[in-house]
Each structure stands twice: as C-alpha cells, then as structure tokens.
Amino acid sequence: MRIEKIEDKCNQCLLCVRDCVAGVWRIVDGKSQPVDIESCNRCSHCIAVCPCDAILHDGLKKDQIVRVSRNNLNPEVFRDIIISRRSIRQFKDTPVPRDVLEKILDLARYSPTASNDQNVSYTIITDKKLIEEAAKSIWGLVSRLYDKTKKGIGKIIVNVTGLNNHRYLRVMDYCQKQTVENGRDFILHNAPVLILIHAPRRARFAADNCNIAATTIINYAHALELGTCLTGLMNMSLWCNSSLRRKFGLPQDKKVYASLVMGFPAYRYTNTVSRKKPEVQWL
Ligand SMILES: Cc1cc2nc3c(=O)[nH]c(=O)nc-3n(C[C@H](O)[C@H](O)[C@H](O)COP(=O)(O)O)c2cc1C
C-alpha cells in the first residue's frame, strides 16, 4: 500500500495528523507525513479531511470520494423520516426492483463498522417460494412448541413459570386460526423481499456492525417509500436450523446477526406513535 502527500499542494493545516485515528499520519520535522503506513485501516479520513487534495492513497477507490454536499442536510427531514417509519407487516404483492435494492445496499456501506472492518455481507432473497418455505418452517416450529404447552409436562411448566400468561402465548390461538383461514404469515409477513445481514462468525462487534447497517437500510427504505420489518425470529432460527441455512446458501463462516423483510406497504400510517421517555442519567 502506498500513502503519499503532494507537498506542493499541502497547506500544512495538519488536519490529516489530527484526524488520523490509526496514527499513520504524524508530524515529522514540523510537517505532516505518513509514517506507519501498514497501520492504516483505510477509513479514508485523511483524504476526506484534506482541503487541498494533497493526499494520494492507493488502497482506496478514489472515484468514490467526491466533495461533500451539505445542501440537503436538513434536521427536520431526518426527524420526519425517523418518527414516521413503522414496522410494516402488510405488503402489496409488488416486487421491489433490483436497482432499488442495489441503491439501498450501496448506501448501507457508508454505515460505521468497528475498526472500519467493513465486514457486513448480505443475502437478498426475492424468491417468494423460498421466503414462504422459510416462514412456514419457522411457524411450524413455533406452532408445535405452543401445542406442547397445552398438555402434559409442557402445560405444567408454563403454568408454574407463569409463562401461560405471556402475551406471545395468549395470542397464539388467534394467530394459528389466522394462518389457516387467511394465509397470514406472522413470521415474514408475506413479504416480497427478505434480507439476511451477516458478518464473519467470530469478528469483534459483528452484531453491532450488522444491526447498524440494518438501521441505515430501514430508514433509507422508508425514505424511498418502502416498508421494512426486522425479523428477530428469523435470526434465531438460522442460528439453530442448519437446513434453513443451507436453503439460503449461507456461507459456513458467516453468522446472521440481523434480518428484515421489505416491500411496498399495503397502507400508510396517518399518525405517529407514542414512546416512553428514556431513562437518562446526566452527570
Ligand atoms: C431486534 C428486533 C427484532 C424484531 N423482530 C421482530 C419480529 O421477529 N417480528 C416482527 O413482526 N417485528 C419484529 N420487530 C419489530 C418490533 O416489534 C417493532 O420495532 C416495535 O414493535 C416498534 O414498532 P415500530 O417499528 O413500528 O416503531 C423487531 C424489532 C427489533 C428491534
């Protein structure tokens, strides 16, 4: 890897040194200079912060680095996106165009990753049959487990632990009926797209990286008038169901830390929602 400075262009502002978290850029004889090049984590900050285009870095894709535009930065727009987004569980039977999905993934890579590892990967499933099969297999398991709580030792356990009164169990009879009578899918919500977000199994902060990318995706999708819903049960099922993993062709070394469904919402929300005030400690 080569990192260099074009001395003629440099105005000696030293921002590259102040900003370099990896300690690559340092002051040598009063001037900024790349010293420990192998420590670079390719975060691009030195190029992003340089006001004089004085830095050459052959480990980065230069064509992706353009001038920052602040014209569209609008806090009210951002706030509206966040408060108007809802988890969507009813979708139109319309596919999401491939170029829109690509556009969303393209933005998600600008999400932060620990140590700039950029180790988030995706499996995008648009095959409705495959999505349906996965939902049915998870629902089948949930349903069978529920049936076990209605008799014998299962019933005793949920009664003793008080789980029989858990809202997830109380709603199960209704859900089972809805599934049979109306084909409602309580797992993947009959969605046209399922996105599995994965990272190397033992990577540090892998779950954080995936969930931060998921957050970018759900908010950008909403701005594009698409709906999403995170599907925690899907992640859990993939951790223990190897035939489901095989169905999705998931690489052995990857673990799914976040998943979501996406599609065009069947209807819109007229109002925003109520949320608890967070517990905050001010020091
Ligand atoms: C980690 C996580 C997992 C979730 N898993 C599911 C899920 O399996 N199924 C589902 O319908 N919603 C799931 N949700 C969506 C939440 O139920 C939803 O965010 C919450 O009720 C608030 O509603 P809102 O997203 O419309 O604001 C999940 C959300 C998060 C953050």
The ligand as an ORCA input file, in Angstrom:
! r2SCAN-3c Opt
* xyz 0 1
  C     -34.153     -6.605     17.212
  C     -35.582     -6.535     16.731
  C     -36.236     -7.688     16.360
  C     -37.547     -7.635     15.889
  N     -38.157     -8.787     15.481
  C     -39.424     -8.744     15.008
  C     -40.057     -9.938     14.555
  O     -39.498    -11.034     14.596
  N     -41.305     -9.823     14.048
  C     -41.973     -8.624     13.971
  O     -43.096     -8.592     13.491
  N     -41.391     -7.473     14.410
  C     -40.137     -7.509     14.914
  N     -39.518     -6.348     15.331
  C     -40.218     -5.062     15.213
  C     -40.702     -4.518     16.579
  O     -41.781     -5.282     17.028
  C     -41.085     -3.046     16.366
  O     -39.924     -2.323     16.030
  C     -41.716     -2.418     17.606
  O     -42.947     -3.010     17.911
  C     -41.949     -0.917     17.404
  O     -42.759     -0.642     16.261
  P     -42.234      0.280     15.069
  O     -41.002     -0.378     14.472
  O     -43.356      0.364     14.108
  O     -41.873      1.621     15.643
  C     -38.213     -6.381     15.805
  C     -37.539     -5.215     16.180
  C     -36.241     -5.280     16.634
  C     -35.524     -4.003     17.005
*
